[in-house]
């Protein structure tokens, strides 16, 4: 598919609708797509005739993440270039001086979360499915996840990032990842109303979305968000080992399918990835979005460099290539992942051709993610 058709733009008076258009690939973003998105975000912010940005995906996904195959085949420096562009888009979105509305129909994972969840308005619907599944792939939740997940109630962000659990639209609204829930049959009408409104006033746009919204979509009886008390008790622990131990003690008292699934999922994930993300989200609780993205960039580059740990490549093989879902992690157990090994991912880049992520200077330093709603 030609690049020109992978990113579509619809113009309507003051609004610009950016459409991710790789439906057969669940709209995963390539380097070329990231370059075009960055170009559009910059241009629209400088264009006085543009007051509103709408971002959506074609088909059954908003965006399922970045193009992992390209990272594997192109080498770590190719991946670093992609991360530079993707993280810069995320930072622009988080500090945008104009209103961004993300229409999150279908799958929202990985890089798709970065493109949407940093924006001011995040609209979910009946078929929205969100997840950050990176620990099962030998990586870690990035694209600013240490910022937006750490702002969720209690320690729900640790649970979501460590396990890769899937959340539906109602759960995203309840925990704060989404700002509005609009029924699927009203989503097109909402988009039309936004395009016709001819305004960039956040309050007016909020009211328009509100008029189409289901204010209190019902959580399912088995929703993990209803487990917040147990999640807080277990996932507030200092280490991954202590989290699993707390879950196992809870299972002894009250063995149910959810606790068993949680323990089993953590034990199947990459030990290095789990420890990296737990430290990342704990640091993210105390950092702004820019610092989170800068740190995650270093970590992502080191995951791709695979100097001490090749879990990302093994996860790709097991989950996406051979699909046997039997990765052989190395180190294979949590106790084999030392603090020094984790420290490596948080240290400055040591490659002579590498440099830290340089984010643009912004006039608007207000981030619209979770805590700023």
C-alpha positions as CSV (number, residue, x, y, z in Angstrom):
1,X,0.0,0.0,0.0
2,X,1.4,3.4,-1.0
3,X,2.3,5.8,1.8
4,X,-0.2,8.4,0.6
5,X,-3.0,6.0,1.3
6,X,-1.7,4.8,4.7
7,X,-2.5,8.2,6.3
8,X,-5.6,9.9,5.0
9,X,-6.7,13.5,5.9
10,X,-10.3,14.8,5.7
11,X,-10.7,18.5,5.8
12,X,-13.9,20.1,7.1
13,X,-13.9,23.9,7.9
14,X,-11.7,24.2,11.0
15,X,-11.3,20.5,11.6
16,X,-8.8,18.0,10.3
17,X,-9.5,14.3,10.6
18,X,-6.4,12.1,10.4
19,X,-7.2,8.5,9.5
20,X,-4.8,5.6,10.0
21,X,-5.4,3.5,6.9
22,X,-3.7,0.1,7.1
23,X,-6.8,-1.9,8.2
24,X,-5.4,-5.3,7.1
25,X,-2.4,-4.7,9.5
26,X,-4.7,-3.3,12.2
27,X,-3.2,0.2,11.5
28,X,0.2,-0.6,12.9
29,X,2.4,2.4,12.3
30,X,5.5,2.2,10.1
31,X,8.4,4.7,10.1
32,X,6.9,6.4,7.1
33,X,3.5,6.8,8.8
34,X,5.2,8.2,11.9
35,X,7.1,10.7,9.8
36,X,3.8,11.8,8.1
37,X,1.9,12.0,11.4
38,X,4.7,14.2,12.9
39,X,4.6,16.4,9.9
40,X,0.8,16.8,10.2
41,X,0.8,17.5,13.9
42,X,3.4,20.2,13.5
43,X,1.7,21.8,10.5
44,X,-1.7,21.9,12.1
45,X,-0.5,23.5,15.3
46,X,1.0,26.3,13.3
47,X,-2.0,26.7,10.9
48,X,-4.4,29.4,12.4
49,X,-7.3,28.0,10.3
50,X,-7.1,24.6,12.1
51,X,-8.8,24.5,15.5
52,X,-9.6,20.8,16.0
53,X,-7.7,17.6,15.3
54,X,-9.6,14.3,15.1
55,X,-7.6,11.0,15.0
56,X,-9.2,7.7,14.1
57,X,-8.4,4.4,12.5
58,X,-9.9,2.6,9.5
59,X,-11.4,-0.9,10.0
60,X,-11.6,-2.8,13.2
61,X,-8.6,-1.1,15.0
62,X,-7.6,2.3,16.0
63,X,-4.0,1.2,16.0
64,X,-2.5,-2.0,17.3
65,X,1.0,-0.5,17.8
66,X,4.2,0.0,16.0
67,X,5.5,-2.2,13.1
68,X,7.5,-4.7,15.2
69,X,8.7,-6.6,12.1
70,X,10.5,-3.5,10.9
71,X,12.3,-3.2,14.2
72,X,13.5,-6.8,14.0
73,X,14.6,-6.6,10.3
74,X,15.9,-3.1,10.2
75,X,18.3,-3.1,13.1
76,X,18.2,-1.2,16.4
77,X,19.2,2.2,14.8
78,X,16.2,2.0,12.5
79,X,14.1,1.3,15.5
80,X,15.6,4.3,17.3
81,X,14.7,6.6,14.4
82,X,11.1,5.3,14.7
83,X,11.0,5.9,18.4
84,X,12.3,9.4,18.0
85,X,9.5,10.3,15.8
86,X,6.8,8.3,17.7
87,X,7.7,9.7,21.1
88,X,7.9,13.2,19.7
89,X,4.4,12.8,18.4
90,X,3.3,11.6,21.8
91,X,4.9,14.6,23.4
92,X,3.3,17.0,21.0
93,X,-0.1,15.3,21.7
94,X,0.4,15.7,25.4
95,X,1.2,19.4,25.2
96,X,-0.8,20.4,22.1
97,X,-2.1,23.9,22.0
98,X,-5.1,22.8,20.0
99,X,-7.8,20.3,20.8
100,X,-7.2,16.6,19.9
101,X,-10.1,14.2,19.9
102,X,-9.2,10.5,19.5
103,X,-12.0,8.2,18.4
104,X,-11.0,4.8,19.8
105,X,-13.0,2.3,17.9
106,X,-11.7,-1.3,18.1
107,X,-8.1,-2.3,19.1
108,X,-5.9,0.3,20.9
109,X,-2.5,-1.2,21.8
110,X,1.1,-0.1,22.3
111,X,1.9,2.8,20.0
112,X,-1.8,3.4,19.3
113,X,-2.2,4.2,23.0
114,X,0.7,6.7,22.8
115,X,-0.9,8.4,19.8
116,X,-4.3,8.8,21.5
117,X,-4.1,8.7,25.3
118,X,-1.9,11.8,25.7
119,X,-4.6,13.9,23.9
120,X,-7.2,16.0,25.5
121,X,-10.3,13.9,24.6
122,X,-10.3,10.1,24.3
123,X,-13.6,8.7,23.1
124,X,-14.2,4.9,23.6
125,X,-17.1,2.8,22.4
126,X,-18.7,-0.6,22.6
127,X,-16.0,-2.5,20.8
128,X,-12.9,-0.7,22.2
129,X,-10.2,-3.1,23.4
130,X,-7.1,-1.6,25.1
131,X,-4.0,-3.3,26.2
132,X,-0.2,-2.8,26.7
133,X,1.0,-6.4,26.0
134,X,4.7,-5.7,25.8
135,X,5.9,-7.8,28.8
136,X,4.7,-10.9,26.9
137,X,6.7,-9.8,23.9
138,X,10.0,-9.3,25.9
139,X,9.7,-5.5,25.9
140,X,8.0,-3.1,28.3
141,X,5.0,-0.7,28.0
142,X,6.4,2.5,26.6
143,X,5.1,5.5,24.5
144,X,4.7,7.4,27.8
145,X,3.0,4.5,29.6
146,X,5.0,5.1,32.7
147,X,3.3,8.5,32.8
148,X,-0.4,7.7,31.9
149,X,-0.5,4.3,33.6
150,X,1.0,5.7,36.8
151,X,-1.8,8.3,37.0
152,X,-4.5,5.6,37.2
153,X,-6.3,5.0,40.5
154,X,-4.2,3.2,43.1
155,X,-1.9,0.7,41.5
156,X,-4.2,-0.2,38.7
157,X,-1.5,1.0,36.2
158,X,1.0,-1.5,37.6
159,X,-1.5,-4.3,37.1
160,X,-2.4,-3.2,33.5
161,X,1.2,-2.8,32.5
162,X,2.7,-5.9,34.1
163,X,0.0,-8.3,33.0
164,X,-1.0,-6.8,29.6
165,X,-4.7,-7.3,30.5
166,X,-7.3,-6.2,28.0
167,X,-9.7,-3.4,29.1
168,X,-13.0,-2.6,27.4
169,X,-14.4,0.9,26.8
170,X,-16.4,0.9,30.1
171,X,-13.3,0.0,32.1
172,X,-11.2,2.6,30.3
173,X,-13.7,5.3,31.2
174,X,-14.0,4.1,34.8
175,X,-10.2,4.2,35.4
176,X,-9.6,7.5,33.5
177,X,-7.9,6.3,30.4
178,X,-10.9,7.5,28.4
179,X,-12.8,10.8,28.8
180,X,-16.1,9.8,27.2
181,X,-18.0,6.6,26.2
182,X,-20.0,7.0,23.0
183,X,-22.2,4.1,21.7
184,X,-20.9,2.7,18.4
185,X,-24.1,3.7,16.5
186,X,-23.5,7.3,17.5
187,X,-19.8,7.6,16.7
188,X,-20.2,8.8,13.1
189,X,-22.8,11.4,14.1
190,X,-20.5,12.7,16.8
191,X,-17.7,13.0,14.2
192,X,-20.0,15.0,11.9
193,X,-21.1,17.3,14.8
194,X,-17.5,18.0,15.8
195,X,-16.5,18.8,12.2
196,X,-19.5,21.1,11.8
197,X,-19.0,22.9,15.1
198,X,-16.3,25.3,13.7
199,X,-14.7,25.7,17.1
200,X,-11.6,24.9,19.0
201,X,-13.0,25.8,22.4
202,X,-12.4,22.8,24.7
203,X,-15.5,23.4,26.7
204,X,-17.8,23.5,23.7
205,X,-16.2,20.4,22.3
206,X,-16.6,18.6,25.6
207,X,-20.3,19.5,25.6
208,X,-20.7,18.2,22.1
209,X,-19.1,14.9,23.0
210,X,-21.1,14.8,26.2
211,X,-24.4,15.1,24.3
212,X,-23.6,11.8,22.4
213,X,-22.2,10.0,25.5
214,X,-23.3,7.2,27.7
215,X,-22.4,8.8,31.0
216,X,-22.2,5.6,33.0
217,X,-21.6,2.5,30.9
218,X,-22.0,-0.6,33.1
219,X,-19.0,-2.6,34.1
220,X,-19.2,-6.3,33.6
221,X,-19.7,-8.4,36.8
222,X,-16.2,-9.9,36.3
223,X,-14.5,-6.6,35.5
224,X,-10.9,-6.4,36.8
225,X,-11.6,-2.8,37.8
226,X,-13.9,-4.1,40.4
227,X,-10.9,-5.9,41.9
228,X,-9.1,-2.6,42.7
229,X,-8.8,-3.3,46.4
230,X,-7.0,-6.6,45.8
231,X,-4.9,-5.1,43.0
232,X,-3.8,-2.2,45.3
233,X,-2.9,-4.6,48.1
234,X,-0.8,-6.8,45.8
235,X,0.6,-4.5,43.1
236,X,1.7,-1.8,45.6
237,X,4.6,-4.1,46.7
238,X,8.2,-3.0,46.1
239,X,9.3,-5.8,43.7
240,X,7.8,-8.2,41.2
241,X,8.6,-11.1,43.4
242,X,6.7,-9.5,46.3
243,X,3.8,-8.8,44.0
244,X,3.5,-12.5,43.0
245,X,4.0,-13.6,46.6
246,X,1.1,-11.4,47.7
247,X,-1.1,-12.7,44.9
248,X,-0.2,-16.3,45.9
249,X,-1.1,-15.6,49.5
250,X,-4.4,-14.1,48.4
251,X,-5.0,-17.2,46.2
252,X,-4.6,-19.4,49.3
253,X,-7.4,-17.4,51.0
254,X,-9.6,-17.0,48.0
255,X,-8.6,-19.0,45.0
256,X,-10.6,-17.8,41.9
257,X,-10.0,-17.7,38.2
258,X,-8.9,-14.1,38.1
259,X,-6.1,-14.5,40.7
260,X,-4.9,-17.7,39.1
261,X,-4.9,-16.0,35.7
262,X,-2.9,-13.0,37.1
263,X,-0.3,-15.2,38.7
264,X,0.0,-17.4,35.6
265,X,0.4,-14.4,33.3
266,X,3.1,-12.8,35.4
267,X,5.0,-16.1,35.5
268,X,4.8,-16.5,31.7
269,X,6.1,-12.9,30.9
270,X,9.7,-11.9,30.4
271,X,11.3,-11.5,33.8
272,X,13.5,-8.7,32.6
273,X,10.6,-6.9,31.1
274,X,8.6,-7.2,34.3
275,X,11.4,-5.7,36.4
276,X,12.1,-3.0,33.8
277,X,8.5,-1.9,33.7
278,X,7.9,-1.9,37.4
279,X,10.9,0.4,37.9
280,X,9.8,2.5,35.0
281,X,6.2,3.2,36.2
282,X,7.5,3.8,39.8
283,X,9.8,6.5,38.4
284,X,7.1,7.8,36.2
285,X,4.9,8.5,39.2
286,X,7.3,11.3,40.0
287,X,8.1,12.6,36.6
288,X,6.5,14.7,33.9
289,X,5.5,13.3,30.5
290,X,8.6,14.6,28.8
291,X,11.0,13.0,31.3
292,X,9.0,9.7,31.0
293,X,9.3,9.7,27.2
294,X,13.0,10.6,27.3
295,X,13.7,7.7,29.8
296,X,11.6,5.3,27.8
297,X,13.5,6.1,24.7
298,X,16.8,5.1,26.2
299,X,15.2,1.9,27.5
300,X,13.6,1.1,24.1
301,X,17.0,1.5,22.3
302,X,18.7,-0.8,24.8
303,X,15.9,-3.4,24.4
304,X,16.6,-3.4,20.6
305,X,20.4,-3.4,21.1
306,X,20.0,-6.7,23.0
307,X,23.4,-6.5,24.7
308,X,22.5,-8.5,27.8
309,X,19.0,-9.7,27.0
310,X,17.5,-10.8,23.7
311,X,14.0,-11.3,25.1
312,X,12.4,-8.9,22.6
313,X,13.6,-11.0,19.7
314,X,12.5,-14.2,21.4
315,X,9.1,-12.8,22.2
316,X,8.7,-11.8,18.5
317,X,9.6,-15.3,17.4
318,X,7.3,-17.0,19.9
319,X,4.2,-14.7,19.7
320,X,4.3,-13.2,16.2
321,X,6.5,-15.3,14.0
322,X,6.3,-19.0,14.9
323,X,3.3,-18.4,17.2
324,X,4.1,-21.3,19.4
325,X,3.6,-19.0,22.4
326,X,6.5,-20.7,24.2
327,X,9.2,-18.1,24.6
328,X,12.5,-19.1,26.2
329,X,13.4,-16.1,28.2
330,X,17.0,-15.5,29.3
331,X,17.4,-14.8,32.2
332,X,14.6,-17.4,32.7
333,X,13.5,-16.4,36.2
334,X,13.0,-13.2,38.2
335,X,15.6,-14.1,40.7
336,X,18.2,-14.2,37.9
337,X,17.5,-10.6,36.9
338,X,19.8,-8.5,39.2
339,X,19.4,-4.8,40.1
340,X,22.6,-4.1,38.1
341,X,21.0,-5.7,35.0
342,X,17.9,-3.4,35.4
343,X,20.2,-0.4,36.0
344,X,21.7,-0.9,32.6
345,X,18.3,0.0,30.9
346,X,18.1,3.3,32.9
347,X,21.7,4.4,32.3
348,X,22.6,6.8,29.4
349,X,23.0,5.4,26.0
350,X,26.7,4.3,25.5
351,X,26.8,3.8,21.8
352,X,29.0,6.5,20.2
353,X,26.5,7.2,17.5
354,X,23.6,7.5,20.0
355,X,22.2,10.4,21.8
356,X,19.2,11.0,24.1
357,X,15.8,11.9,22.8
358,X,15.6,15.7,22.1
359,X,12.0,16.8,22.6
360,X,10.9,20.1,21.1
361,X,10.6,23.2,23.4
362,X,6.9,23.7,24.1
363,X,4.9,26.8,25.0
364,X,2.1,24.7,26.5
365,X,3.5,22.5,29.3
366,X,0.1,21.2,30.5
367,X,-0.3,17.5,29.8
368,X,-3.9,16.4,29.2
369,X,-3.4,12.8,30.3
370,X,-5.2,11.3,33.3
371,X,-4.3,13.6,36.1
372,X,-5.2,16.8,34.2
373,X,-8.8,15.9,33.3
